[in-house]
Amino acid sequence: MSDGSLAGMLDDAALFPPENAPMVTAVPAHRKHRASWYALLVGPFLVPAARLDELTAHLPADSDPPPKPEELERRIALLEQLLGSPGAT
């Protein structure tokens, strides 16, 4: 694991089934994971675009705000240009 091959391998999808954790517990839990001994394995905290405003309300004051839905759409469109649309052959 010293070569970083497992770095960020496990996304934190606590807001999604089967856990369906409330934002108020999921955000602090993710921060705890990122500070743990296994932090190297912890990937991004996944949040549905429809819940970005809710996420913002639960972030510490010194955190960078999440991107707005319009910015996410712009980034997705750029990725689709670079990688091809999903399902395209």
C-alpha positions in Angstrom: 0.0 0.0 0.0 3.0 2.3 0.2 2.8 2.9 -3.5 -0.6 4.6 -3.2 -2.3 2.0 -5.4 -5.3 1.8 -2.9 -5.4 5.5 -2.2 -9.0 6.9 -2.3 -10.3 3.5 -3.2 -13.5 3.6 -1.1 -15.9 6.4 -1.9 -18.1 7.5 1.0 -21.7 6.9 -0.2 -23.3 7.1 3.2 -26.2 9.3 1.9 -27.2 6.5 -0.5 -28.9 3.1 0.1 -28.5 1.0 2.0 -27.3 3.4 4.7 -29.3 6.5 3.7 -27.6 8.4 6.5 -28.9 11.9 7.4 -26.5 14.7 6.3 -26.1 15.8 9.9 -24.4 12.5 10.8 -22.8 11.7 7.4 -20.7 14.8 7.2 -19.0 14.5 10.6 -18.5 10.8 10.0 -16.7 11.5 6.7 -14.5 14.0 8.4 -13.7 11.4 11.0 -12.9 8.8 8.3 -10.5 11.3 6.6 -8.7 11.8 9.9 -8.4 8.1 10.7 -5.6 5.6 10.4 -7.2 4.3 7.2 -7.7 7.8 5.7 -5.5 6.9 2.7 -8.3 4.5 1.5 -11.1 7.0 1.9 -12.3 8.6 -1.3 -14.7 11.5 -1.9 -17.9 12.1 -0.1 -20.6 11.4 -2.6 -23.6 13.8 -2.5 -26.6 14.0 -4.9 -26.7 17.3 -6.7 -30.2 17.9 -5.3 -28.7 17.9 -1.8 -25.8 20.4 -2.3 -27.6 23.2 -0.4 -28.2 20.8 2.5 -24.5 19.8 2.4 -23.4 23.5 2.6 -25.5 24.0 5.7 -23.6 21.1 7.5 -20.0 22.0 6.5 -17.7 23.7 9.0 -17.3 27.4 8.5 -13.8 27.1 7.2 -14.7 24.6 4.4 -14.8 25.5 0.8 -18.4 25.4 -0.5 -19.4 22.6 -2.9 -19.9 23.5 -6.5 -23.2 24.8 -7.7 -25.4 22.4 -9.8 -24.7 24.6 -12.9 -20.9 24.1 -12.3 -21.4 20.3 -11.9 -23.3 20.2 -15.2 -20.6 22.2 -16.9 -17.9 19.7 -15.6 -20.0 16.7 -16.7 -20.4 18.1 -20.2 -16.7 18.7 -20.4 -16.0 15.1 -19.3 -18.5 13.8 -21.8 -16.6 15.7 -24.5 -13.3 14.3 -23.4 -14.4 10.8 -22.7 -17.5 10.3 -24.9 -21.1 10.2 -23.7 -22.2 7.3 -21.5 -23.5 4.4 -23.7 -21.8 5.8 -26.8 -19.8 3.3 -28.9 
